[in-house]
């Protein structure tokens, strides 16, 4: 990714898994995890979060994970990757949209993780991936709680959830490669995202 660090949540040009939200040890970092039995490469990690893999996406570093789901995989099996927003919840109630570039196979679901709410019930939206890079922009109106809850997410609930955000997660349920780059959160001020000293 080639975006300026001030706006971008992940452009990956520093080549390691630290995010702008904090040093590696402070919980601000990119990670990958998978259900038991799902093979992640190149590390072959299944249930433990692992450092993210950064690959040359042709024009800069990108985030990449490869997943191989066994034929007998449970229907609930998932591979997840994402970023922790550091040691304290972040107020994303002013979020207008989430933007990112991605390519891959299948459907990716992005979750805005909230303190004390299970990932399965988090505010989320799904996109269909393509084998070529595509720019995705998910406005706030696309983010919802899972359809099984039977209720659309009203503005009050959405603001309550987003005001204590702890991370972003992308979830995949089929074998293949997932490539991700240039993640931006549109709306929140740099002070909200980075505190008093935004990155250069």
C-alpha positions as CSV (number, residue, x, y, z in Angstrom):
1,X,0.0,0.0,0.0
2,X,1.1,3.5,-0.8
3,X,-1.1,5.6,1.4
4,X,0.2,8.1,3.9
5,X,0.4,6.7,7.4
6,X,-1.7,9.5,8.9
7,X,-4.8,8.3,7.1
8,X,-4.2,4.6,6.7
9,X,-4.8,2.0,9.3
10,X,-2.8,-0.6,7.4
11,X,-0.5,0.1,4.4
12,X,2.1,-2.4,5.6
13,X,5.1,-0.6,4.2
14,X,7.1,-1.0,7.4
15,X,7.1,-4.8,6.8
16,X,6.2,-5.9,10.3
17,X,2.9,-6.5,12.1
18,X,2.8,-3.6,14.4
19,X,-0.1,-1.3,13.8
20,X,-0.2,2.5,14.3
21,X,-2.3,1.9,17.5
22,X,0.6,0.7,19.6
23,X,3.8,-1.2,19.8
24,X,3.8,-5.0,19.3
25,X,3.7,-5.7,23.0
26,X,0.9,-3.3,23.7
27,X,-1.7,-5.2,21.7
28,X,-1.7,-3.0,18.6
29,X,-0.8,-5.5,16.0
30,X,-2.0,-7.6,13.0
31,X,-2.8,-11.2,13.6
32,X,-4.1,-14.4,11.9
33,X,-6.0,-17.3,13.4
34,X,-8.0,-20.2,12.2
35,X,-10.4,-22.9,13.4
36,X,-8.8,-26.2,14.5
37,X,-7.9,-28.3,11.5
38,X,-7.8,-25.4,9.0
39,X,-4.3,-25.1,7.7
40,X,-2.8,-21.6,7.4
41,X,0.3,-21.1,5.4
42,X,3.1,-20.5,5.6
43,X,3.0,-21.0,9.4
44,X,0.6,-23.9,9.6
45,X,-0.9,-22.3,12.8
46,X,-4.4,-23.3,13.6
47,X,-5.8,-22.0,16.8
48,X,-3.2,-19.6,18.0
49,X,-3.0,-16.1,16.6
50,X,0.2,-15.7,14.6
51,X,2.0,-12.8,13.2
52,X,0.7,-11.6,9.9
53,X,2.4,-12.4,6.6
54,X,3.5,-9.5,4.4
55,X,3.9,-10.2,0.8
56,X,5.0,-8.1,-2.2
57,X,1.7,-7.2,-3.9
58,X,3.3,-5.7,-6.9
59,X,3.8,-2.1,-5.9
60,X,4.3,-2.4,-2.2
61,X,3.8,-4.7,0.8
62,X,0.3,-6.1,1.4
63,X,-1.2,-8.4,4.0
64,X,-1.7,-12.0,2.8
65,X,-3.1,-15.2,4.3
66,X,-3.6,-18.6,2.6
67,X,-6.1,-21.0,4.1
68,X,-6.8,-24.7,3.3
69,X,-10.1,-26.0,4.7
70,X,-10.3,-29.8,4.9
71,X,-13.1,-31.5,3.1
72,X,-14.7,-32.5,6.4
73,X,-14.4,-29.0,7.9
74,X,-17.2,-28.0,10.2
75,X,-19.6,-25.5,8.7
76,X,-18.6,-23.0,11.4
77,X,-14.9,-23.2,10.5
78,X,-13.4,-19.8,9.9
79,X,-10.1,-18.2,9.2
80,X,-9.8,-14.7,10.8
81,X,-7.3,-12.0,10.4
82,X,-7.3,-8.4,11.7
83,X,-5.8,-5.7,13.8
84,X,-6.1,-4.9,17.5
85,X,-6.6,-1.2,18.2
86,X,-4.2,-1.1,21.1
87,X,-4.6,-1.4,24.9
88,X,-7.7,0.7,25.2
89,X,-11.1,0.8,23.3
90,X,-11.3,3.5,20.6
91,X,-14.3,5.6,19.9
92,X,-15.3,5.0,16.3
93,X,-18.9,6.4,16.7
94,X,-18.0,9.1,14.1
95,X,-17.2,6.4,11.6
96,X,-18.6,7.2,8.1
97,X,-17.1,4.2,6.2
98,X,-14.5,1.6,6.1
99,X,-12.3,1.4,3.0
100,X,-9.9,-1.2,1.9
101,X,-8.4,-2.9,-1.1
102,X,-8.6,-6.7,-1.3
103,X,-8.5,-9.6,-3.7
104,X,-9.1,-13.3,-3.1
105,X,-11.7,-16.1,-3.4
106,X,-15.1,-16.3,-1.8
107,X,-16.7,-13.9,0.6
108,X,-15.0,-11.9,3.3
109,X,-16.9,-10.5,6.3
110,X,-15.4,-7.5,8.1
111,X,-16.3,-7.1,11.7
112,X,-15.8,-4.0,13.9
113,X,-15.0,-5.7,17.2
114,X,-16.5,-4.2,20.3
115,X,-15.5,-4.7,23.9
116,X,-17.6,-7.3,25.7
117,X,-19.5,-8.3,22.5
118,X,-18.8,-11.7,20.9
119,X,-17.3,-11.5,17.4
120,X,-20.4,-13.4,16.0
121,X,-22.6,-10.5,17.2
122,X,-20.4,-7.6,16.2
123,X,-21.3,-5.0,13.7
124,X,-20.3,-6.4,10.3
125,X,-20.6,-6.4,6.5
126,X,-19.7,-8.9,3.8
127,X,-18.0,-8.4,0.4
128,X,-17.5,-10.8,-2.5
129,X,-13.9,-11.0,-3.4
130,X,-12.5,-11.0,-6.9
131,X,-9.2,-12.5,-8.2
132,X,-8.1,-9.0,-9.1
133,X,-7.6,-6.1,-6.7
134,X,-10.8,-4.2,-5.9
135,X,-11.4,-1.1,-3.8
136,X,-14.2,-1.6,-1.3
137,X,-16.0,1.1,0.6
138,X,-18.5,0.1,3.3
139,X,-20.6,3.0,4.4
140,X,-22.1,2.9,7.9
141,X,-25.4,1.9,6.4
142,X,-23.9,-1.4,5.2
143,X,-22.7,-2.4,8.7
144,X,-25.2,-4.5,10.6
145,X,-25.6,-7.1,13.3
146,X,-25.9,-10.6,11.9
147,X,-29.1,-11.4,10.1
148,X,-30.0,-14.2,12.6
149,X,-30.6,-11.5,15.2
150,X,-33.6,-10.5,13.2
151,X,-33.2,-6.8,13.7
152,X,-31.5,-4.1,11.7
153,X,-29.0,-2.0,13.6
154,X,-30.5,1.2,14.6
155,X,-28.4,4.4,15.0
156,X,-28.4,4.3,18.8
157,X,-27.2,0.7,19.0
158,X,-24.6,1.3,16.3
159,X,-23.2,4.3,18.1
160,X,-23.1,2.4,21.4
161,X,-21.2,-0.5,19.8
162,X,-18.8,1.6,17.8
163,X,-17.9,3.9,20.7
164,X,-15.9,1.0,22.4
165,X,-14.2,-0.5,19.4
166,X,-11.2,-2.8,20.1
167,X,-10.3,-4.1,16.6
168,X,-11.2,-4.9,13.0
169,X,-11.4,-8.6,11.9
170,X,-11.8,-10.1,8.4
171,X,-13.4,-13.5,8.4
172,X,-13.2,-16.2,5.6
173,X,-15.0,-19.5,5.4
174,X,-13.5,-21.1,2.3
175,X,-10.1,-22.2,1.1
176,X,-8.0,-19.8,-0.9
177,X,-5.8,-16.7,-0.7
178,X,-6.8,-13.4,0.8
179,X,-4.9,-10.3,0.1
180,X,-5.6,-7.0,1.9
181,X,-4.2,-3.5,1.7
182,X,-4.7,0.2,2.3
183,X,-7.3,0.1,5.1
184,X,-8.8,3.4,6.0
185,X,-11.4,4.5,8.5
186,X,-13.2,7.5,7.1
187,X,-14.8,9.9,9.6
188,X,-12.9,9.7,12.9
189,X,-10.4,12.5,13.4
190,X,-6.7,11.7,13.6
191,X,-6.8,12.6,17.3
192,X,-9.4,9.9,17.9
193,X,-7.4,7.3,15.9
194,X,-3.8,8.2,16.9
195,X,-4.1,10.3,20.0
196,X,-2.1,13.5,20.5
197,X,0.8,12.5,18.3
198,X,-0.3,11.2,14.9
199,X,2.2,9.2,12.9
200,X,4.4,11.1,10.4
